[in-house]
């Protein structure tokens, strides 16, 4: 699963350039409509300074391993069983 931040960064940098301001990390962060991880902002700014364009900037989320997912499901099942038992005790 990935999130593409390129349009947000392009818009922020372009708005700064249109105002005649030199894009910096702080100015870009202040113009973003939604949060973008700092390393991605820095990378995009560096590439923009070199080439004049914003590269495709994505954050790829690593999928959880099977063991992690199984453990989470087991905890969820345990919580549901406890809720079910509590509800059963309320019944006459």
ABEGO torsion letter per residue (X at the ends): XBBBAAAAAAAAAAAAAAAGBBBBAAAAAAABABBBBAAAAAAAAAAAAAAGBBBBBBBBBBBBBAAAAAAAAAAAAAAAAAAAAAAAAABX
